[in-house]
Amino acid sequence: MPTIPNNPLVLVDGSSYLYRAYYAPPHLTNSKGEATGAVYGVVNMLRSLLSRYSPSHIAVVFDAKGKTFRNDMYDEYKAQRPPMPDDLRNQIAPLHRIIHAMGLPLISIPGVEADDVIGTIALQASKEGRATLISTGDKDMAQLVNEHVTLINTMTDTIMVPEEVKTKFGVDSDRIIDFLALMGDKADNIPGLPGVGEKTALAMLTGVGSVEQLLANPQSVVEVGFRGAKTMPAKIIDNADMLKLSYELATIKTDVELEQDWHELNVKPQDRDELIKCFGEMEFKRWLAEVLDNKQPTGTVSQDSNEEITVSAAIEAEYETILSEEALDKWIDELSKAELIAVDTETTSLNYMEAKLVGLSFATQAGKAAYLPLTYDYLDAPQQLDKAATLEKLRPILEGKTPQKVGQNLKYDMSIFANAGIKLGGVRFDTMLESYVFNSVASRHDMDGLALKYLGHKNISFEDVAGKGAKQLTFNQIDLATAGPYAAEDADITLRLHEHLWPRVEKESALASVFNELELPLIQVLSDVERQGVLIDSMLLSQQSGELAQKLDDLENKAYEIAGEKFNLASPKQLQTLFFEKLKYPVKKKTPKGAPSTSEEVLVELALDYPLPKIILEHRSLAKLKSTYTDKLPLMVNATTGRVHTSYHQANAATGRLSSSEPNLQNIPIRTEEGRRIRQAFIAPAGRKILAADYSQIELRITGSFISRQWLINRICCR
Amino acid sequence: MFGVHFEEVTTEQRRRAKAVNFGLIYGMSAFGLAKQLDIPRNEAQTYIDTYFARYPGVLKYMEETRADAAEQGYVSTLFGRRLYLPEINDRNAMRRQAAERAAINAPMQGTAADIIKKAMIAIHQWINQDTQGEITLIMQVHDELVFEVDATQAEALKSKVCDLMAQAASLDVPLLAEAGIGDNWDQAH
C-alpha cells in the first residue's frame, strides 16, 4: 500500500461518510430509540483517522442545506435522489456537535457541495507543497489526486495516489473529469454521452486524449477503432451541449470563496464536558468511559505542524534483559561511564508508599537500553539476580551525583527507591516536567502521550502487556519475554524524549530557568512532603461521618416533606420532573437536548426563591464531603507510617499551580463549617503543633505589581 | 468609584468595590458583575466605566496583556513560565473571550504558583541545613504551607517561615505571609 506522508492536512468528506455510515450496519439506536448509527460511523472514522495520522490540521466538510450551483446548471442534477430520511437528518446536529467538541474544524458552505470545498482547500495546500489526505468514499474525487493529494477510503481501507488512479480507472487523474463526463454518473444524474460506458470512454480518451479534443475534432475518434467508433462522431456532434454540461457538472470547483485559509484549520483541544454530554446522549459507552477516564483521544494531536512526525511502533533499538552477573557488570560499566542515563522503575503498585521494586530499566543512549528484572516469581520464571546484592552493586550509580539521571515523573521513582533503601541522586532532568515547562497545554504529560506527540512513537501500553481490569497482572507476574522489552522501552523513550524536549526548553532562557530553578528542585521537596505524610484523627472523622449521615437524613426528610413525595435527591431526572412539572418552578436554563436543566448553577439561582433547591444543594455538598473526606480519609492511612500520604501533581494545572489527589487537599471547603471540621482532623502528634502559613492577598499584590501603579499599592499597604 | 468621601464608604460599597476590582481584572463582563452583585446591568456597566476612567492604568495593562497574548500566542508569569492560549485568536467569539480572560488571569495565577514553589524550595533548604527535626513541611494547599513543628519552638519557627515566604520573591508590592499555630490544621489556619 502506498505510504502517507507525515502529518498530512486531512480533509474529510463528511457528507459522503454520513450516507455510507447510515446505510451500513450496525443500525444503532440509543435507549430512547433514536438512530445513532450514522453518527457512530462517522465519529469512528474520524477517530481512526486521528489516531493513524495525528494531523495538526484537519477539516470535516459537509454539504450545506439547499440547492447548489450545479442545480442552476442542470435541473436534473441529483434529482433522482430520494429526500434524506428523517432518522438520518436527525443525526446531523448531534454529529456536528461532537465534531466541534472533538476540536475539529467543520465547514459547510451553502451553494456548493462538500467536494468543492475540499477541492478548493486541497488545491490551496498542494500549491504550497503541503501533503493532503482526502478521506472520502466518492470516486469523483480521484480528479483531485496529484503528487501532494492522496485519497483514502477508510471503509475499504484503500489509498489512492496518482499511480493507483491510473490502475483503477485506466486514465490519469487529470482525465477523470473527461472520463466521468463521457460515461455519465447515475448516482449524480450526470447525463454523459448516450450509450457510452466505461470501456468506450476509456478507449476514446486513450485514443484521442480529452473531451476538449473530442469536441474539437469528433472525426478523430473513428481511427481509435472501438466498436461503434464509426457512429461516434455524429453522436458527439448531436450531444455536444450535453457533453459540455456533463463536463462542467463533473468538475469539482477549486475556487470556492472560503473564510479560512487551510493554515487556520488546526486541531483544537477537545471540549471534554461537551463530549461527555454528547457521548452520554448517544450512549456511546466505550468512548464515554474513555473521556471520563480523561484519556487522550486515540489520536493525539500534534499542534505544531512544523514538527512533522510519523507514527510507528517500530524504532531502531537494542534491548537487553539482564539476568547474569556478567551482563550486570557490563551494564554497570556502561552506566558509570555515561554522562546522563535514563532510569525507570517497574513496581507492584501506583501507590508510591506501598509499591515494591520489581525491576529497573536503564538507557545510556537512544536505542540502547536494558531491563534488570529482580523479583519475577511466575511459574518457570528465569533465574534472576539477587535483589539486595544487585541494588548494593548499583548503589554508587543510583545515589551518585554522576551519572546524571533523567526520568519520567522521577518523584515516583525516587519514592520506590526510597522504599528499597536507596536515595536517588544526580536527578537532573524529568521529561514530564520538561514537557510541562515547554508547553503546559499542548498535551498531557504522560509518557505514552509524549512519545506519540513528540516522537511519533506508539509505546507498548501497560494494558498490552498486563491486561485490563480485575484480571490485570502486576508487573512481576508478566512473562519476561514481554516485560523486558516493555520496560527497557520506557527508559529508551524517556531518553529520546529528553533529547527532543530539552533543547527546546534550553533555547529559551526563561523556560530553562523555570525548569532549573523551580520545577527540578521542587521534585525533592514534594517527594519529602509526600513521604512525610500527615497525621489524621480517624476517630474524629468517623464521628463526623456519623453526624453527616444524620444531617443528610434530616435534609432528605425535609425535602420529601416539601415535595410531598419521596424521591432520589441525586437523580437529575427525578428533580426535573419534580421541579418543573409538579412544582412548576421557572425554567432557568435548558440542557443541550432541550430539557430543563437542574445544574448546580440553576439550583443556586432557584435557591434564592425556593427552599427545596437550597436543601438539595446543601445535601449535595455534604454528601460530597462525606464520601470524599470523612469516610475516605481514614481508609487512606498507610498501615506502616500511620499517616496519610497525598500525591502532589506537578504537571497537571495549566497555570503552573500544584494539585493533589488521594486526598485532594485543594477541594476541602475553605469557608464552611464542615470544611473547618475536616481540617480539625489534620492533627499534630504529641509534643508537636501544626503551623499553617498563608500568603495574604497574594493575587492582588501580584496584579498590583504587574500594573505597578501607585494607587493599587496604596490601597493594599495603607488599609 | 462611587463618588463618595472616604469616611462615607459603607460596607456594602466596599464589598462592591472589591468585586469590581477583582472581577474586572479577571475579565468579568457587565453581565457577570450584575449577576454577582445582583444589580441591574446598566448599573454594573456604570461601575465598570467609572472604574476604568478612574484607573486608566488597569485598562491599559489589560489591553496590553491581551494584545501581547494575541501576538505571541502565550502569556508569561513574572518568572518566565509560559502559558499558551491556543484559542486567543479563535474565530469563535466565546472561545476567544475565554482565552482573553485567561490571558489576564493566568500570569497572576502562575506567578502565585511560582512564588509558593520558590518559598517551598527555600524553606526545604533551610530545614535541611539549619534545623534538626523541629520542623517538617507536611502540606501545600493553594497559597498555604502547613508544617509540623516542635511545640516549644513554634513561635520562633513561625516568624522564620513567614520571613522566608515573604522573601521568596521581590515584587513592587511586597509579599506578606501570615501564620497561625494550633493542635490541628483548623486552629492554625
Chai-1 contact restraints between the chains, C-beta under 6 A:
chainA,res_idxA,chainB,res_idxB,connection_type,confidence,min_distance_angstrom,max_distance_angstrom,comment,restraint_id
A,N439,B,Y84,contact,1.0,0.0,6.0,A-B,restraint_1
A,V441,B,Y84,contact,1.0,0.0,6.0,A-B,restraint_2
A,A510,B,G80,contact,1.0,0.0,6.0,A-B,restraint_3
A,S513,B,G80,contact,1.0,0.0,6.0,A-B,restraint_4
A,V514,B,G80,contact,1.0,0.0,6.0,A-B,restraint_5
A,V514,B,R81,contact,1.0,0.0,6.0,A-B,restraint_6
A,L518,B,K117,contact,1.0,0.0,6.0,A-B,restraint_7
A,P521,B,I121,contact,1.0,0.0,6.0,A-B,restraint_8
A,L522,B,K117,contact,1.0,0.0,6.0,A-B,restraint_9
A,V525,B,M120,contact,1.0,0.0,6.0,A-B,restraint_10
A,V525,B,I121,contact,1.0,0.0,6.0,A-B,restraint_11
A,V525,B,H124,contact,1.0,0.0,6.0,A-B,restraint_12
A,V529,B,L137,contact,1.0,0.0,6.0,A-B,restraint_13
A,Q532,B,T136,contact,1.0,0.0,6.0,A-B,restraint_14
A,Q532,B,I138,contact,1.0,0.0,6.0,A-B,restraint_15
A,V534,B,I138,contact,1.0,0.0,6.0,A-B,restraint_16
A,V534,B,M139,contact,1.0,0.0,6.0,A-B,restraint_17
A,T655,B,A106,contact,1.0,0.0,6.0,A-B,restraint_18
A,T655,B,Q109,contact,1.0,0.0,6.0,A-B,restraint_19
A,T655,B,G110,contact,1.0,0.0,6.0,A-B,restraint_20
A,G656,B,R81,contact,1.0,0.0,6.0,A-B,restraint_21
A,G656,B,G110,contact,1.0,0.0,6.0,A-B,restraint_22
A,G656,B,A113,contact,1.0,0.0,6.0,A-B,restraint_23
A,R657,B,A113,contact,1.0,0.0,6.0,A-B,restraint_24
A,L665,B,V141,contact,1.0,0.0,6.0,A-B,restraint_25
A,Q666,B,V141,contact,1.0,0.0,6.0,A-B,restraint_26
A,R676,B,D186,contact,1.0,0.0,6.0,A-B,restraint_27
A,R679,B,W185,contact,1.0,0.0,6.0,A-B,restraint_28
A,R679,B,D186,contact,1.0,0.0,6.0,A-B,restraint_29
A,Q680,B,N184,contact,1.0,0.0,6.0,A-B,restraint_30
A,Q680,B,D186,contact,1.0,0.0,6.0,A-B,restraint_31
A,F682,B,N184,contact,1.0,0.0,6.0,A-B,restraint_32
A,F682,B,W185,contact,1.0,0.0,6.0,A-B,restraint_33
A,I683,B,N184,contact,1.0,0.0,6.0,A-B,restraint_34
A,A684,B,E148,contact,1.0,0.0,6.0,A-B,restraint_35
A,G687,B,A151,contact,1.0,0.0,6.0,A-B,restraint_36
A,R688,B,E148,contact,1.0,0.0,6.0,A-B,restraint_37
A,R688,B,A151,contact,1.0,0.0,6.0,A-B,restraint_38
A,K689,B,V149,contact,1.0,0.0,6.0,A-B,restraint_39
A,K689,B,A151,contact,1.0,0.0,6.0,A-B,restraint_40
A,K689,B,A154,contact,1.0,0.0,6.0,A-B,restraint_41
A,K689,B,I181,contact,1.0,0.0,6.0,A-B,restraint_42
A,I690,B,G182,contact,1.0,0.0,6.0,A-B,restraint_43
A,I690,B,N184,contact,1.0,0.0,6.0,A-B,restraint_44
A,I690,B,W185,contact,1.0,0.0,6.0,A-B,restraint_45
A,I690,B,A188,contact,1.0,0.0,6.0,A-B,restraint_46
A,L691,B,F147,contact,1.0,0.0,6.0,A-B,restraint_47
A,L691,B,V149,contact,1.0,0.0,6.0,A-B,restraint_48
A,L691,B,K158,contact,1.0,0.0,6.0,A-B,restraint_49
A,L691,B,A179,contact,1.0,0.0,6.0,A-B,restraint_50
A,L691,B,I181,contact,1.0,0.0,6.0,A-B,restraint_51
A,L691,B,A188,contact,1.0,0.0,6.0,A-B,restraint_52
A,A692,B,V146,contact,1.0,0.0,6.0,A-B,restraint_53
A,A692,B,G180,contact,1.0,0.0,6.0,A-B,restraint_54
A,A692,B,A188,contact,1.0,0.0,6.0,A-B,restraint_55
A,A692,B,H189,contact,1.0,0.0,6.0,A-B,restraint_56
A,A693,B,L145,contact,1.0,0.0,6.0,A-B,restraint_57
A,A693,B,V161,contact,1.0,0.0,6.0,A-B,restraint_58
A,A693,B,C162,contact,1.0,0.0,6.0,A-B,restraint_59
A,A693,B,M165,contact,1.0,0.0,6.0,A-B,restraint_60
A,A693,B,A177,contact,1.0,0.0,6.0,A-B,restraint_61
A,A693,B,A179,contact,1.0,0.0,6.0,A-B,restraint_62
A,D694,B,D143,contact,1.0,0.0,6.0,A-B,restraint_63
A,D694,B,E144,contact,1.0,0.0,6.0,A-B,restraint_64
A,D694,B,E178,contact,1.0,0.0,6.0,A-B,restraint_65
A,Y695,B,D143,contact,1.0,0.0,6.0,A-B,restraint_66
A,Y695,B,A177,contact,1.0,0.0,6.0,A-B,restraint_67
A,S696,B,L176,contact,1.0,0.0,6.0,A-B,restraint_68
A,S696,B,E178,contact,1.0,0.0,6.0,A-B,restraint_69
A,I698,B,A112,contact,1.0,0.0,6.0,A-B,restraint_70
A,I698,B,D143,contact,1.0,0.0,6.0,A-B,restraint_71
A,E699,B,M108,contact,1.0,0.0,6.0,A-B,restraint_72
A,R701,B,V173,contact,1.0,0.0,6.0,A-B,restraint_73
A,I702,B,M108,contact,1.0,0.0,6.0,A-B,restraint_74
A,I702,B,T111,contact,1.0,0.0,6.0,A-B,restraint_75
A,T703,B,I25,contact,1.0,0.0,6.0,A-B,restraint_76
A,T703,B,M108,contact,1.0,0.0,6.0,A-B,restraint_77
A,G704,B,V173,contact,1.0,0.0,6.0,A-B,restraint_78
A,S705,B,L171,contact,1.0,0.0,6.0,A-B,restraint_79
A,S705,B,D172,contact,1.0,0.0,6.0,A-B,restraint_80
A,S705,B,V173,contact,1.0,0.0,6.0,A-B,restraint_81
A,I707,B,G57,contact,1.0,0.0,6.0,A-B,restraint_82
A,I707,B,V58,contact,1.0,0.0,6.0,A-B,restraint_83
A,I707,B,Y61,contact,1.0,0.0,6.0,A-B,restraint_84
A,S708,B,D172,contact,1.0,0.0,6.0,A-B,restraint_85
A,R709,B,G57,contact,1.0,0.0,6.0,A-B,restraint_86
A,I713,B,V173,contact,1.0,0.0,6.0,A-B,restraint_87
